[in-house]
Structure formats: structure tokens, C-alpha cells
Amino acid sequence: MSNTMNQIGLENTQVKELINKLNDLLANYQVFYQNTRGFHWNIRGQKFFELHVKFEELYDDLHAKIDEIAERILTLGGTPLHTFEDYKNISDVKAIKGASEDVVCVQGILDAFSTLLKKQRVILELSAEMDDEGTNAMASDYIREQEKLVWMYSSWLNN
């Protein structure tokens, strides 16, 4: 195996850029996950039962994706970020403190999805250019799932 290729046959220079983008994505997912846990715990009002369940479904899904992203970084030969300080410093999704109103929580989710979708589309393009099918399939799956969730949460918000 050449010095220019990583252990799964991808070019090291391109892989480094992709690892950086995946670590950025990981940080954004971690902050989004924590926000969603807070929404789940603190939601109040007439939509409590409905949203409490939906937020739990969402944070369970985010938790699984966080693990997949970290494992993909490792597969590519990188090291996933793992401190809250790192996440806080690089995440474009910002912590939402004290949210308990349904509209505020759902808008926070939609804003986070907007950020994630933009980042995942960049990763999708980069991974396609370098023939990284594993990362490309992961990003494509996330985009497809999240576009549907954006439609669903937006529909709820516009009710």
C-alpha cells in the first residue's frame, strides 16, 4: 500500500479534508443531540405528550448517527473529536438553553436540520469526488431522512 493511500484505499490528502468535515459534522450533531434532550425533558403545554415522544425518537436517532459518524472518522484513519469544548468551539448549531415552548423547540430542530443538511451536502459532494462510497452512502441516507423530517416538523409548525 502506498504512503499516499489510507488503509481502505483512499487518497490521504482528500481523506484529511473529509475527516475535518466529518468532525465538524460530529460537533454539530452533538450540540443538536443535547438540545433535543433538553427539549424532551423540558417541553410543556398542550402538545407535551406528542412532542415528548417525538423528541425522544429524534434524540435516539441522533445518538445512533453520532456513533456512525465517529466510527466513519475512525474507518478513514482519523480521530473523532470527543470533548464538549471542541463541540462548542466549532459547532454552528448553538446550544439552546431553557427552551420549553413547543414552537421554540420545533424551530430549534428545523434550524439544526438546515445546518446539518448543508454540511452533509458538502460531504456528499466531496466523498463522491474521491470515490468514498461508505461516507457518500451515509451522507445520502442522512439527507434523505432529514429532508422528510424537515417536511414533517415544518408541517407541524405551520399547523
FENRA-V812229 format. One line per field, one symbol per residue. ss: DSSP state (A for helix, B for strand, O for the rest). phi: phi as a letter, one per 20 degrees, with the letter a starting at -180 (. if undefined). burial: I if it has 16 or more other ideal C-beta (glycine too) atoms within 10 Angstrom, else O. A space follows every 10 residues. Layout:
# FENRA-V812229
ss = ???
phi = ???
burial = ???
This chain:
# FENRA-V812229
ss = OOOOBOOOOO BAAAAAAAAA AAAAAAAAAA AAAAAAAAAA AAOOOOOAAA AAAAAAAAAA AAAAAAAAAA AAAAAOOOOO OOOAAAAAAA OOOOOOOOOO OAAAAAAAAA AAAAAAAAAA AAAAAAAAAO OOAAAAAAAA AAAAAAAAAA AAAAAAAOO
phi = .ffedefdnd fgffffffgf fffffgffff fggfgffffg fdgcofegff fgffffgfff ffgffgffff ffgfgfndcf fbdfffgffd fefefdemfc egffffffff ffggffffff fffgfffffd leffffffff fffgffffff gffffffef
burial = OOOOOIOOOI OOOIIOOIIO IIIIIIIIII IIIIIIIIII OOIOOOIOOO IOOIIOOIIO IIOOIIOOII OIIOOIOIOI IOOOOOIOOO IOIOOIOOIO OIOOIIIIIO IIIOIIOOII OOIIOIIOOI OIOOIIOIII OIIOOIOOII OOIOOIOOO
